[in-house]
């Protein structure tokens, strides 16, 4: 595992481990929160906020950048974790987002499995 150089990332990783977050998520959640923070900063926000429309805009920017659905789902889960554990929000503003991303992932997987690769003429000769 790569040692994070960002002290904020290191603190998040400690929090994630203490909360019993899966080890892969411990590695990736801080990166997604950092990217979300950069997105917010670029959009003019001075702090990490969790507003549904802002999170959707962030996830759409990831989609436009070619980030696959499973990684967007991971980013959404990281933001939800931040919302519930750090901001201590009693209700989530992100309801339905994760399930839509998971559904998108399943559709993508089923269509990619349904496509049978065609052998080119050159390969058959």
PESUL-V101126 format. One line per field, one symbol per residue. phi: phi as a letter, one per 30 degrees, with the letter a starting at -180 (. if undefined). psi: psi as a letter, one per 20 degrees, with the letter a starting at -180 (. if undefined). A space follows every 50 residues. Layout:
BEGIN
phi->???
psi->???
END
This chain:
BEGIN
phi->.dddcddddddddddddddideeddedceedddddddddddddjdcbdcb beddddddddddeddiddedddddddddddeeddccdhddbddcejdddd dddddddddddddddcdcddddddd
psi->pppqhphggggghgggghikqqhhhhghghghhghgggggghijqiroqn pghggggghhhgghjjprhhhhgggghghgggghhgilphqqijphgghh ggggggggghhhhhpppppqhhhi.
END
